Amino acid sequence: MARQPTVSSDSVAQDQIRAFIERIERMEEEKQAIADDIKEIYAEAKGNGFDTKVLRQIVRIRKQDAAERMEQEALLELYMAALGMAVAPRDSGEDDE
């Protein structure tokens, strides 16, 4: 015969569930507040004439480690070359005169 949970164990489980849910809800509220703050920063940057799409791209790139970033840049260059969109070589700063 299956053992029935006791009232006290049900109460403990209910308290734990409630505590987990309340913690999650607090974190969700904090996450939304942070998202709102970030949105305000982008709006401020836009108001100062900065391109927010580029800022977002830079933030995304800075999250990557160096090897991952180099791999993505190499693939981008390869794909662009395959499509005839090769970027002109960067000027090394030396004059050919």
Buried (B, 14 or more C-beta within 10 A) or exposed (E): EEEEEEEEEEEEEEEEEEEEEEEEEEEEEEEEEEEEEEEEEBEEBEEEEEEBEEBEEEEEEEEEEEEEEEEEEEEEEEEEEEEEEEEEEEEEEEEEE
